[in-house]
Amino acid sequence: MTSQNNGIQYSSLFGPSQVICQTEETDRDTLLLEMLRLLAYERGIGNVEEAYGAVLAREEEAPTIVAPGIAMPHAKLMALHEIVVAIATSKKGIIYDKKQPDNLVKLVILALAPKDAPGAYLQAVSCVAKICQDPATADVVSSLSTREKVWNFFDEGGVVLPDRLRARDIMDSVEVKLSEHDTLERAIDLFVRYRLNELPVLDKDGDLIGVVSTQELLHVCLPEYILWMEDLTPIMNFEPFAEILRKESQTWLTEIMTSEYATVQVDEPAVQVAKQITRERTRWAYVLQGKRLVGVVSLETFLNKILRE
């Protein structure tokens, strides 16, 4: 699977023969094995047991329920040269995640991707997300009575695989952030509570205006001249830190935040994230829509999604 898909429709990744329609199976793992056996027969995916083990390992790590009633299990296999898909529907729904027994899955979209195609699965997810925007999708598709009707649902959507993975496809939401009117006290509290080493600072419009990091905080506490001192006796009792504590509630973030951080626009190619993280020598890239902060990608997330998803 190359990064350039030349307008490949999602429906071309499978046919009606790769659909299990309104299954009576209620066990997730048994259904996944049945779908893999179907793909082995229809598409020659290689060792079914190996594929089954890879899919289950991924699901045990984090069940891939991507929308109400919809699961997208997946795995990467050396035997493949392109993405292959199988679909299964259930009118009653199955318990896909034992920790969420009330969240019944009615539409299972199994995707297998080549081992050497970074991000291929995420391109497929991005495509399916457009098809399945309606919260009622799982109910609608599971009510269809034939394999051909299920395939037609995806085909009539006319959605094509994106030509490349974009920053929006790998970003996480920003759960913890600071306001331009917050103080250093607030920043330290959040650093400690969430075990973070960097936090974005936003203005009243949600625009990113700076970043406060634990590294910058240390620089404030330990000026350059201290770093060259051989005898640390004068600061053995953390006097510079004590001084920070005395002033933390009166120190505005705008006084200590930095303007040196990595950013990418939301629709830029995902590889731009790696470029910016490397260029800025940081672990985070902030995803912007114009100036507004819409997401964040950590180095760990980037490596996981590109090399393991």
C-alpha positions as CSV (number, residue, x, y, z in Angstrom):
1,M,0.0,0.0,0.0
2,T,1.6,3.2,-1.1
3,S,1.0,6.6,0.3
4,Q,-0.6,7.7,-3.0
5,N,-3.9,6.0,-3.5
6,N,-5.0,7.8,-6.7
7,G,-8.7,8.0,-5.6
8,I,-9.2,4.4,-4.5
9,Q,-12.8,4.0,-3.2
10,Y,-13.1,2.3,0.2
11,S,-15.7,-0.1,-1.3
12,S,-13.0,-1.4,-3.6
13,L,-11.1,-2.9,-0.6
14,F,-13.8,-5.6,-0.3
15,G,-16.7,-7.2,-2.1
16,P,-20.1,-8.6,-1.1
17,S,-18.4,-12.0,-0.7
18,Q,-16.3,-10.5,2.2
19,V,-19.4,-9.6,4.2
20,I,-21.0,-11.7,6.9
21,C,-24.5,-10.4,7.1
22,Q,-26.6,-10.4,10.3
23,T,-24.5,-13.0,12.1
24,E,-26.0,-14.9,15.0
25,E,-22.6,-15.2,16.6
26,T,-22.4,-13.5,19.9
27,D,-18.7,-14.1,20.8
28,R,-16.3,-11.5,19.6
29,D,-13.3,-13.7,19.1
30,T,-15.2,-16.4,17.3
31,L,-16.6,-13.9,14.9
32,L,-13.2,-12.4,14.3
33,L,-11.8,-15.9,13.5
34,E,-14.7,-16.5,11.1
35,M,-14.0,-13.2,9.3
36,L,-10.3,-14.0,9.0
37,R,-11.1,-17.4,7.6
38,L,-13.3,-15.7,5.0
39,L,-10.5,-13.4,4.1
40,A,-8.1,-16.3,3.8
41,Y,-10.5,-18.0,1.3
42,E,-11.4,-14.8,-0.6
43,R,-8.1,-12.9,-0.5
44,G,-5.3,-15.3,0.5
45,I,-4.1,-13.5,3.6
46,G,-1.7,-16.3,4.6
47,N,-1.6,-17.9,8.0
48,V,-5.0,-17.4,9.6
49,E,-3.8,-18.4,13.1
50,E,-1.0,-15.8,12.9
51,A,-3.4,-13.1,11.7
52,Y,-5.9,-14.1,14.5
53,G,-3.2,-13.8,17.1
54,A,-2.2,-10.4,15.8
55,V,-5.7,-9.1,15.8
56,L,-6.5,-10.4,19.3
57,A,-3.3,-9.0,20.7
58,R,-4.3,-5.5,19.3
59,E,-7.8,-5.8,20.7
60,E,-6.6,-6.9,24.2
61,E,-4.4,-3.9,24.3
62,A,-7.2,-1.5,23.5
63,P,-10.6,-2.6,22.0
64,T,-11.0,-0.7,18.8
65,I,-14.6,0.6,19.2
66,V,-14.4,3.8,17.0
67,A,-18.0,5.0,17.1
68,P,-21.3,4.0,18.6
69,G,-21.9,0.4,17.7
70,I,-18.9,0.2,15.4
71,A,-15.6,-1.6,15.9
72,M,-12.6,-1.6,13.6
73,P,-10.2,-4.4,14.6
74,H,-7.0,-4.5,12.6
75,A,-3.5,-6.0,12.2
76,K,-0.4,-5.7,10.0
77,L,0.8,-8.8,8.2
78,M,3.9,-9.5,6.2
79,A,2.0,-11.6,3.7
80,L,-0.1,-8.7,2.4
81,H,0.7,-6.1,-0.3
82,E,-2.5,-4.1,0.0
83,I,-5.3,-3.4,2.6
84,V,-8.0,-6.0,2.7
85,V,-11.3,-5.6,4.5
86,A,-14.1,-7.9,5.8
87,I,-17.4,-6.7,7.2
88,A,-19.7,-8.3,9.7
89,T,-23.1,-7.1,10.9
90,S,-25.2,-8.2,13.9
91,K,-28.8,-7.1,14.5
92,K,-28.7,-7.9,18.2
93,G,-25.2,-6.7,18.7
94,I,-22.3,-8.4,20.5
95,I,-20.4,-7.5,23.6
96,Y,-17.1,-6.4,22.0
97,D,-15.4,-5.1,25.2
98,K,-16.2,-6.9,28.4
99,K,-15.5,-3.7,30.3
100,Q,-18.4,-2.1,28.3
101,P,-21.1,-4.7,28.4
102,D,-23.8,-2.2,27.5
103,N,-21.9,-0.9,24.4
104,L,-23.1,-3.5,21.9
105,V,-21.3,-3.5,18.5
106,K,-23.5,-4.1,15.5
107,L,-20.9,-3.3,12.7
108,V,-17.4,-4.9,12.7
109,I,-15.0,-3.6,10.0
110,L,-11.9,-5.8,10.0
111,A,-8.9,-4.3,8.2
112,L,-5.6,-6.0,7.5
113,A,-2.7,-3.9,6.2
114,P,0.8,-4.7,4.9
115,K,3.4,-4.8,7.6
116,D,5.6,-2.3,5.6
117,A,2.9,0.3,5.0
118,P,3.2,2.9,7.8
119,G,-0.2,4.6,8.5
120,A,-2.1,2.5,6.0
121,Y,-4.7,1.5,8.6
122,L,-5.2,5.1,9.8
123,Q,-5.9,6.1,6.2
124,A,-8.7,3.5,6.1
125,V,-10.0,4.7,9.5
126,S,-10.0,8.3,8.2
127,C,-12.0,7.1,5.2
128,V,-14.5,5.1,7.3
129,A,-15.0,8.0,9.7
130,K,-16.5,10.0,6.8
131,I,-18.8,7.2,5.8
132,C,-20.0,6.6,9.4
133,Q,-20.4,10.2,10.6
134,D,-24.1,9.5,11.4
135,P,-24.5,8.0,14.9
136,A,-27.2,5.7,13.5
137,T,-24.8,4.1,11.0
138,A,-24.4,0.9,13.0
139,D,-28.2,0.4,13.2
140,V,-28.7,1.3,9.6
141,V,-26.1,-1.1,8.2
142,S,-27.0,-4.0,10.6
143,S,-30.6,-3.8,9.4
144,L,-29.6,-4.5,5.8
145,S,-30.7,-8.0,4.9
146,T,-28.1,-9.0,2.3
147,R,-24.3,-8.9,1.7
148,E,-24.9,-6.9,-1.5
149,K,-26.9,-4.2,0.3
150,V,-24.2,-3.9,3.0
151,W,-21.5,-3.5,0.2
152,N,-23.7,-1.0,-1.6
153,F,-24.0,1.1,1.6
154,F,-20.2,1.7,1.5
155,D,-20.1,2.0,-2.3
156,E,-22.8,4.6,-2.5
157,G,-21.0,6.7,0.0
158,G,-18.4,7.2,-2.7
159,V,-15.7,8.0,-0.2
160,V,-12.1,7.5,-1.3
161,L,-9.0,6.8,0.7
162,P,-7.1,10.0,1.4
163,D,-4.0,10.3,-0.7
164,R,-1.9,10.7,2.4
165,L,-2.1,10.6,6.2
166,R,-2.6,14.1,7.6
167,A,-1.9,15.6,11.0
168,R,-5.6,15.5,12.0
169,D,-5.5,11.7,11.5
170,I,-2.9,11.1,14.2
171,M,-3.6,13.9,16.7
172,D,-5.0,13.6,20.2
173,S,-7.3,16.1,21.8
174,V,-5.7,18.6,24.2
175,E,-7.0,17.7,27.6
176,V,-4.9,20.0,29.7
177,K,-4.0,23.6,28.8
178,L,-3.4,26.9,30.3
179,S,-4.9,30.4,29.8
180,E,-2.8,33.5,29.2
181,H,-4.2,34.9,32.5
182,D,-3.0,31.8,34.6
183,T,-0.1,32.1,37.0
184,L,3.0,30.0,37.5
185,E,1.2,28.5,40.5
186,R,-1.5,27.0,38.2
187,A,1.1,25.7,35.8
188,I,3.1,23.9,38.6
189,D,-0.1,22.4,39.9
190,L,-1.0,20.9,36.5
191,F,2.6,19.7,35.9
192,V,2.4,17.7,39.2
193,R,-1.2,16.5,38.9
194,Y,-0.9,15.2,35.4
195,R,2.8,14.4,35.3
196,L,3.3,16.5,32.2
197,N,6.5,18.3,31.2
198,E,4.9,20.8,28.8
199,L,1.7,22.7,28.6
200,P,0.2,25.0,25.8
201,V,-0.9,28.5,26.7
202,L,-4.0,29.8,24.9
203,D,-5.6,33.3,24.6
204,K,-9.3,34.0,25.0
205,D,-10.0,32.9,21.4
206,G,-8.3,29.5,21.8
207,D,-5.2,30.6,19.8
208,L,-1.9,29.1,20.8
209,I,0.4,31.9,22.1
210,G,3.1,30.0,23.9
211,V,4.3,27.0,25.8
212,V,5.3,26.6,29.4
213,S,7.6,23.6,30.1
214,T,9.3,22.1,33.2
215,Q,12.6,22.7,31.4
216,E,11.9,26.5,31.3
217,L,10.8,26.4,34.9
218,L,14.2,24.9,35.9
219,H,16.0,27.6,33.9
220,V,14.1,30.2,35.9
221,C,15.0,28.4,39.2
222,L,18.6,27.8,38.1
223,P,20.1,30.7,36.2
224,E,23.0,30.1,33.9
225,Y,25.7,31.1,36.4
226,I,24.5,28.4,38.9
227,L,25.0,25.7,36.3
228,W,28.7,26.5,36.2
229,M,29.2,26.6,40.0
230,E,31.3,23.8,41.4
231,D,30.3,24.5,45.0
232,L,26.6,24.2,45.4
233,T,26.6,24.9,49.2
234,P,24.9,28.4,48.7
235,I,21.9,26.7,47.1
236,M,21.9,23.4,49.0
237,N,18.5,24.3,50.6
238,F,16.9,25.0,47.3
239,E,16.8,28.8,47.9
240,P,16.2,29.5,44.1
241,F,13.2,27.2,44.3
242,A,11.9,28.8,47.5
243,E,12.1,32.2,45.8
244,I,9.9,30.8,43.0
245,L,7.4,29.5,45.5
246,R,7.2,32.9,47.2
247,K,6.3,34.5,43.8
248,E,4.4,31.7,42.0
249,S,1.0,33.2,42.5
250,Q,2.1,36.6,41.3
251,T,4.1,35.4,38.2
252,W,2.1,35.4,35.0
253,L,2.8,32.7,32.4
254,T,3.5,35.4,29.8
255,E,6.6,36.2,31.7
256,I,8.1,32.7,31.4
257,M,6.5,31.0,28.5
258,T,8.5,30.3,25.3
259,S,7.6,30.9,21.7
260,E,9.9,28.0,20.5
261,Y,7.8,24.9,20.0
262,A,6.7,22.7,17.1
263,T,3.5,23.3,15.2
264,V,1.8,21.9,12.2
265,Q,-1.4,22.8,10.4
266,V,-4.3,20.3,10.8
267,D,-4.3,19.3,7.1
268,E,-0.6,19.1,6.6
269,P,0.9,15.6,5.8
270,A,1.5,13.6,9.0
271,V,5.2,13.3,8.1
272,Q,5.4,17.1,8.8
273,V,4.9,16.2,12.5
274,A,8.1,14.2,12.5
275,K,9.9,17.0,10.8
276,Q,8.8,19.6,13.2
277,I,9.4,17.5,16.3
278,T,12.9,16.7,15.1
279,R,13.7,20.3,14.1
280,E,12.6,21.8,17.4
281,R,14.1,18.9,19.4
282,T,10.9,18.4,21.4
283,R,8.5,15.6,22.2
284,W,5.3,17.4,21.2
285,A,3.8,19.0,18.1
286,Y,0.8,21.2,18.4
287,V,-1.8,20.9,15.7
288,L,-3.4,24.2,14.6
289,Q,-6.2,25.3,12.4
290,G,-5.0,28.8,11.5
291,K,-3.8,29.9,14.9
292,R,-6.4,27.9,17.0
293,L,-5.1,24.9,18.8
294,V,-7.1,21.8,17.8
295,G,-4.9,18.9,18.8
296,V,-1.5,17.6,19.9
297,V,0.8,14.8,18.8
298,S,3.4,13.4,21.1
299,L,6.5,11.6,19.8
300,E,5.2,8.4,21.4
301,T,1.8,8.8,19.8
302,F,3.4,9.4,16.4
303,L,5.7,6.4,16.6
304,N,2.8,4.1,17.8
305,K,0.4,5.2,15.1
306,I,2.8,5.2,12.2
307,L,4.8,2.1,13.1
308,R,2.3,0.0,15.1
309,E,-1.3,1.0,14.1
